[in-house]
Amino acid sequence: MSEESRRESWGPYPLILAGAVVGVLVMILLDPRWGGFALGGLVMVAAALRFSAYGGQLAVRSKKTDVTTLVVFGFVLVLISLLLDNNELKALILSLFAR
């Protein structure tokens, strides 16, 4: 395997990993809401990259399973980060599930 094809097989994995490290550092050092929002957005970017067949090391399972899992996790991270200090939005969402 040549050096060029080995480098290409990694795909966007190092970029996603570096972004995750930055997101965790933002959560720890600055604000958990912004860090969670950044991580959720990054996971959705990973889903878009996997969907566009530029997965590289992000390709673990079938494309449909990977994209669905990444989108759900990204959406949940963004939603939780928005709900951390917003009691009105939290009450609205909880009222949707109340019987």
C-alpha positions in Angstrom: 0.0 0.0 0.0 1.5 3.3 -1.0 1.8 6.3 1.4 -0.8 8.3 -0.5 -3.5 5.6 -0.3 -2.8 4.9 3.4 -3.2 8.6 4.1 -6.4 8.8 2.1 -8.0 5.8 3.9 -8.1 7.8 7.1 -10.5 10.2 5.5 -12.0 12.9 7.8 -11.3 10.9 11.0 -8.4 13.1 12.3 -10.5 16.2 11.7 -13.5 14.8 13.6 -11.2 13.6 16.4 -9.5 17.0 16.7 -12.9 18.7 16.7 -14.1 16.4 19.5 -11.1 17.2 21.6 -11.8 21.0 21.1 -15.4 20.4 22.0 -14.5 18.6 25.2 -12.0 21.3 26.1 -14.7 24.0 25.6 -17.0 22.0 27.8 -14.4 21.7 30.6 -12.8 25.1 30.4 -15.5 27.5 29.2 -19.2 26.5 29.1 -20.8 23.1 28.9 -23.6 24.4 26.7 -21.3 25.6 24.0 -19.1 22.5 24.2 -22.1 20.2 23.9 -23.5 22.2 21.0 -20.1 22.0 19.3 -19.9 18.3 19.9 -23.4 17.7 18.6 -22.7 19.8 15.5 -19.5 17.9 14.9 -21.2 14.5 15.2 -23.8 15.7 12.6 -20.9 16.8 10.3 -19.5 13.3 10.7 -22.9 12.0 9.6 -22.9 14.2 6.6 -19.4 13.1 5.6 -20.4 9.4 6.1 -23.5 10.0 4.0 -21.5 11.6 1.2 -19.4 8.3 0.9 -16.3 10.1 2.2 -16.2 8.0 5.4 -12.7 6.7 5.6 -12.3 5.4 9.2 -15.8 6.7 10.1 -17.3 3.7 8.1 -17.9 1.1 10.7 -21.3 -0.5 9.8 -23.6 0.0 6.9 -24.0 3.6 5.6 -27.6 3.8 6.7 -26.9 2.6 10.2 -23.9 4.9 10.6 -25.7 8.0 9.3 -28.8 7.3 11.4 -26.8 6.7 14.6 -24.7 9.8 14.1 -27.6 12.1 13.3 -29.6 10.9 16.4 -26.6 11.3 18.7 -25.8 14.7 17.3 -29.3 15.9 17.6 -29.6 14.7 21.2 -26.3 16.4 22.1 -27.5 19.7 20.6 -30.9 19.4 22.2 -29.4 18.6 25.7 -27.0 21.5 25.4 -29.9 23.9 24.6 -31.8 22.6 27.5 -29.1 22.9 30.2 -30.1 26.4 31.4 -33.4 27.1 29.6 -36.2 26.1 32.0 -39.0 27.4 29.6 -37.8 25.3 26.7 -37.4 22.3 29.1 -40.9 22.7 30.4 -42.3 22.9 26.8 -40.6 19.7 25.7 -41.6 17.9 28.9 -45.2 19.0 28.3 -45.2 17.3 24.9 -44.5 13.9 26.6 -46.9 14.5 29.6 -50.1 12.5 29.6 
